[in-house]
Amino acid sequence: MASTDQLELLFDAGPAAQAGGNTVVIPTPCPDALPAGARWREVPTEQQVIGFLLLRSRRRSIGFVVTDDGLRITAPNWVTLSQIDDAVREKSRWILSKLRDWHARREQLALAHTRWQAGGELPYLGRRIVIGLAANQRAARLEGDPAADGAILWLPLPPDAESPRIRDAAQAWLQQRAGVLFGERLAHFLTLTGLKIRRWRLSSAATRWGSCTSDGCIMLNWRLIHFSQDIIDYVIAHELAHLREMNHSQDFWTEVGQILPGFEAAKKVLKQHDPAMLPRF
């Protein structure tokens, strides 16, 4: 048994997420093509701007549903746009919670069905990147805006490369990016808090996102690179908080909140993802 205590962030660790403190913007993009009879509308709320498809019908009340196109609202013909906007603001927390759950389910499904071939997609920092093969390249590179879906990860492989080679090349690039980005975010929070660690490294743990020992050694699951920066920041803040509180008491969660205000939304999203369900590399 190791001589130092160690606490791990399991995928379902910690108490239930608290209400409020939501600083994470949930994407609500307009679809490329609107369904027949629908119009696109955006409403500023206390949390963020919420975009939705609006359809009119003969129903008696306003209906809210999350579909593959995002939020869809069906309203009676006699209800004014102002009344619809007010209803969106009134239910904004519920709407954003449902949208967040929908994004998490879609992301989990995509992770489980990664195709290791040209044109295959995989999540990177919360967005979709497309696998491309280019034998004339010397190293992997990302082409396009990583903050938007559709950027291309060019791998230095021939067009007829087999799936295992593509998978291994993608893994190497993702791990390299994880090492760089996680190191930068760790440095940011260490400067912010004045905390010090002994060392840190990437892990490939099957059941935990991160861990921290009592002597200041931190491990971060490299698969976090699939998720947006707010999720990565939450795991880092979680592990750094263990430098002061080697437990999951209320004092610990208070410490997490001091390091990363509004962490609850990211924590809730992460609870829906099991590292064991990520692609097998």
N, C-alpha and C positions, 0 to 999 in steps of 0.2 A: 504494500500500500504506500502511496506517495506520502512524504512527510508534510506536505503543505495541503491545506484545505482547498477545495475547488468547487465553484458553483457554476452550473451550466444553464444556458438559456435553451430550454426545450421548446418545441414548437407550440406547446399548449401551456407553457409556464405562466405563473402569475395570476392575480385575481382578475375578475372581469373588468373590461375597459370601462372607465368612468365617462360620464356624459360630459359634453363640452370639450373645449381645448382643441377643436378640430382646425388645424392650420394647413392640412393637406388638400390641395386643389384636385378635385376629381374631374378628369376630362369628360366634357360633354360636347363632342364635335358634331357638326351638322353632317348628315349622311350625304354621300355623293349624289344620290338620287332620292327624291322625296316620294313617298307612296302617293297614289292617286287621292286627291282631295285633302292632302296634308299641307301644312305650312310650318316653317321653322320660326321659332320665337326664343328669345333669350331674356331672362329676368334677373336683375341684380338682387342678391339676397344678403343677409348678414354674413354668411360664410363665403360665398363666391357667386359668380354668375352661373346660372343654370340654364342650359339650352335644352329644348324639347320639341318634339313633333306635336302639333296641335291639329286635332280633327274635330269636326262638328258632327253632332248626331241628334237623334230625337230622344236620347236618354234624359232622365230627370235630374241627374247630378253629375258632378265633375269626377271623372275616373282617372286614376294614375296607375300606370303599369310600366315595368322595365322590360324591354325586348332587346333583340339583337341590334336594333337601331338606337338603343339608349332609352331615355324617358319618353313615353308617349302619353299624352293627355287627351282624353275625349270629353268634350263639354257640350252641353245643350246649346242649341242655336240662339237662345235668348240671353245667355250669359255673356256679359261684356268682357273685353280683353282685360280691362282693369280688374275685374272680379277674378279672372283666371290668374292674373299676376299676383293678386293678394293671396289666393289659395296656394300658389307655389311658395310664396314667402312663409306662409303659416306652416306648411308641411316640409319646409326646406331640410330640416334635420333628418326627417324620415326618408325623404327622397335621396339625400346624399348617402345615407346609410345603405339603402337598397342598391344604389349605383356602385358603391364601394364593394358590396358583396358580389355584385354581378361581374365587376372587373376582376375580382379575385378568382371567381369560378372560371372565367374565360381564360385567365392566365394559367391556372392550374391545368386546365384541359389542354392548352397549347403545349405546356411543358411536357406533358405525358405523351404527346404525339409528334415529337420532333422528328423530321425526316432528314437523315444525314445524306443530302444530295444537293446539287445545284438547284436553287429555288426554294429549298427548305427554309423554314423560319424558326427562330428561337428568340426568347426574351432577353433583352440586354438593357439594364437600367430602366426597367419598366416599359420599354418600347419593343416593337417587333423589328428585328434585323433579318435580312435575307442572305442566305449563303450563296456565294459566288465562287467559281473556280477559275484560276488564272495561272497557268503553268509558267508564264514568263515573269512572274513576280518572285522576288527573293524573300519576302516576308509578308505575313498577313497584315492587312490594313482595312480600316473602316472608311467607306466612301459615303458621304451624305451627312445629314444632320442627325446626330444620335438622340436629339431631343424630340424627334418625330419618327413615326413608323416608316419603314421602307428603306432605311440605310442599308448598304450592302457590305457584308463582311467578305472581302476577297481573300481567299486562301491560296497559297502557292502550290496548287495541285493541278494535275491534268484533268480534262473534262471527264475522263473515264475512271477517275479515282474511285476506289471502293469505299463503302460506307464507314468501315472502321478507321481508315486513314482520314476521312473528312471529320469524323467525330473527334479523333485525337488532335487534329490540327485546331479545331474549334475550341476544344478544351484548353489547349496550351495558350491560345490567345486570350480566352476568358480569364484564365488564372493569372496571366500577366497583367491584364487590366485590373483584376481584383487587387493584386498586390500594390499596384500604383495608387488606385483610388482609395482603398481602405487606409493605406499609409497616410495619404493626404488628409483624409477625414479624421483619423486618429490624431495627427499633429494639430489639426484645427481645434479639437476638443481638449487636448492636453494643454494647449496655450490658453484656451478660454478658461479652464478650471484651475490651472496650476498643478494638476495631478502629474504624477510620474509613474511610468511602468518600467518593469525590468526588461521585457521584450514582448514581441508579438509575432505571430505567424499565421498562415492560412491553414485551415483544416478541411478534411473531406468527411466529416462526421455524418453519419446516416440519420441521427435523431436529434441533433442540436445545432443551433445557429451560432452559438459562441460559448466561451467559458472563460473564467478568470480564477486564478489561484491566489491564495493569500499573500504570496510573495511577489505579486504583480506581473504574472505571465498571462497574456491574453491570447486566445485563439478565436479566429473568425472564420466561419464557413465560407469558402470561396463561392459557393452557389448563391450567396446573397447578391452577386453581381447581376443576377437575373432581375432583381427588383429595383425600384426607384430609389433615389438617394435618401428620401425620408425614412425608408425602411432600414437602409444601411446605417444611417445616423442613429436610429433608435437602438439597434443592436449594440453599436459602439457605446452609446450612452448607458445602456443597461450594464455592460461589462465594466465600464469605468466606475459606475456607481458602486459596484462590489468592492472597489478599493477602499471605500469608506464604510460600507455596510455589507458584510458577508452573510446575507440572508435575504429573504423576500418579505420583510416586515413593512409596515406603513412608512417607517423612516427611510427604508430603501427606496420605495416608490416616490417619496418626497425628494430624495436625492436625484433620482432619474429626472423628475420634473424640473429641478434646478439646472441640470445639465442641458436638458432638451425640453423646453416648455412646449406643451401641446403634443406630447409623445403618444397620447392615448389612441389617436386614430391609426397611427402606423402600427402600434401594438396589436390593435384589433385585426388589422389586415394580416399581419404576420401569423396570428393564431390560426388562420385558416389554411396555412401552408405547412405541410409535413416535408422536411428535407428528404425523407425516404421516397417521396413521390416525384422528385425531380428526375430529369433524364439520367440514365445510367451511362457514365463515361468510362 
